[in-house]
Amino acid sequence: MDAVQQYRVQFVRSLEYALIATIVTLVASYPLAYWIAFRGGRHKTTFLFLLLLPFFVSFVIRTLAWQFILSDDGLVLGALKGWHLLPQSFHVLATSTAVIAGIAYNFLPFMALPLYVSLERIDRSVVEAARDLYSNKVQVFLRVILPLSIPGVFAGVLLTFVPAAGDYVNAAILGGTKTTMIGNIIQLEYLTNFHYPIAAALSFILMAGLLVGIFVYAKVLGTRSIEEYV
């Protein structure tokens, strides 16, 4: 309990960052996976390959590239400041925005691929039947496609949220002293301070908390999703 009290802020921050990043990846990935599954045609494999292509590069290198992009004089901010669209004092690095953006970018395929699989499995005859019954596009999506894709949402959220909560690379490279996550504390205690009991306790608490959250989440959505994707 002493470890929890001492690092309570980092625990809460890690869960908060992971939750926001998971929501961001879900919002970004669902339209992409939907378009590939329903509009990709014979080029679906090509589109999936293009989606995964950046992730053949090392996790750390991708994060360093993100650091270069978000730097004060980088490709984006440097150009906007040069055009006087942003003040010279504006910065993104060492903020929660940079860390969350890095986490969302690095874990995007963990959300997109399960969503694509779930959408691809939907029987197109069911969608056509809904249209034949005079449902408009919004009704077809909300009443047919979205409910049938819930297993993919379930799997994508788990595959994204769990590793994001324990991530420390993005916070170390893109963040600052005020964006430290519990993964950074565990790494520090293990590899620098050599406080193995504290590090082990923090790791166990994080794992136990995530397991409880997973079972509650599974209970809410039902066990059918687990049977299909785990």
NORQUI-V148762 format. One record per residue. N is the residue number from 0. SS is DSSP state (H for helix, E for strand, L for the rest). NEAR is the number of other ideal C-beta (glycine too) atoms within 12 Angstrom. Layout:
N|SS|NEAR / N|SS|NEAR
This chain:
0|L|10 / 1|H|12 / 2|H|24 / 3|H|21 / 4|H|13 / 5|H|18 / 6|L|30 / 7|H|19 / 8|H|19 / 9|H|35 / 10|H|31 / 11|H|19 / 12|H|30 / 13|H|42 / 14|H|29 / 15|H|24 / 16|H|42 / 17|H|41 / 18|H|26 / 19|H|25 / 20|H|41 / 21|H|36 / 22|H|25 / 23|H|29 / 24|H|39 / 25|H|34 / 26|H|22 / 27|H|26 / 28|H|39 / 29|H|32 / 30|H|21 / 31|H|28 / 32|H|39 / 33|H|31 / 34|H|23 / 35|H|30 / 36|H|32 / 37|H|25 / 38|H|15 / 39|L|22 / 40|H|12 / 41|H|9 / 42|H|13 / 43|H|21 / 44|H|15 / 45|H|14 / 46|H|24 / 47|H|24 / 48|H|17 / 49|H|18 / 50|H|27 / 51|H|19 / 52|H|13 / 53|H|19 / 54|H|23 / 55|H|13 / 56|L|16 / 57|L|13 / 58|H|26 / 59|H|19 / 60|H|17 / 61|H|27 / 62|H|34 / 63|H|23 / 64|H|23 / 65|H|35 / 66|H|31 / 67|H|23 / 68|H|24 / 69|H|33 / 70|L|24 / 71|L|26 / 72|L|20 / 73|L|23 / 74|L|17 / 75|L|25 / 76|H|26 / 77|H|21 / 78|H|16 / 79|H|20 / 80|H|21 / 81|H|15 / 82|L|10 / 83|L|10 / 84|L|13 / 85|L|19 / 86|L|11 / 87|L|14 / 88|L|9 / 89|L|20 / 90|L|23 / 91|L|32 / 92|L|31 / 93|L|23 / 94|L|22 / 95|H|26 / 96|H|25 / 97|H|36 / 98|H|43 / 99|H|35 / 100|H|33 / 101|H|43 / 102|H|48 / 103|H|36 / 104|H|36 / 105|H|36 / 106|L|42 / 107|H|36 / 108|H|32 / 109|H|35 / 110|H|41 / 111|H|39 / 112|H|30 / 113|H|36 / 114|H|44 / 115|H|36 / 116|H|26 / 117|H|32 / 118|H|38 / 119|H|27 / 120|H|21 / 121|L|30 / 122|L|14 / 123|H|18 / 124|H|11 / 125|H|19 / 126|H|27 / 127|H|16 / 128|H|16 / 129|H|26 / 130|H|20 / 131|H|12 / 132|L|14 / 133|L|10 / 134|L|19 / 135|L|13 / 136|H|16 / 137|H|13 / 138|H|16 / 139|H|26 / 140|H|23 / 141|H|15 / 142|H|19 / 143|H|28 / 144|H|35 / 145|H|23 / 146|H|23 / 147|H|29 / 148|L|35 / 149|H|29 / 150|H|31 / 151|H|38 / 152|H|39 / 153|H|34 / 154|H|36 / 155|H|39 / 156|H|39 / 157|H|34 / 158|H|31 / 159|H|41 / 160|H|37 / 161|H|28 / 162|H|28 / 163|H|43 / 164|H|41 / 165|L|33 / 166|L|43 / 167|L|39 / 168|H|30 / 169|H|42 / 170|H|43 / 171|H|30 / 172|H|31 / 173|H|41 / 174|L|36 / 175|L|20 / 176|H|13 / 177|H|16 / 178|H|34 / 179|L|30 / 180|L|42 / 181|H|42 / 182|H|38 / 183|H|35 / 184|H|35 / 185|H|36 / 186|H|25 / 187|H|23 / 188|H|26 / 189|H|21 / 190|H|16 / 191|L|13 / 192|L|15 / 193|L|13 / 194|L|21 / 195|H|15 / 196|H|15 / 197|H|23 / 198|H|26 / 199|H|17 / 200|H|25 / 201|H|38 / 202|H|28 / 203|H|18 / 204|H|31 / 205|H|35 / 206|H|20 / 207|H|16 / 208|H|26 / 209|H|27 / 210|H|17 / 211|H|15 / 212|H|23 / 213|H|26 / 214|H|16 / 215|H|13 / 216|H|25 / 217|H|24 / 218|H|15 / 219|H|16 / 220|H|25 / 221|L|15 / 222|L|17 / 223|H|17 / 224|H|28 / 225|H|19 / 226|H|13 / 227|H|22 / 228|H|26 / 229|L|15
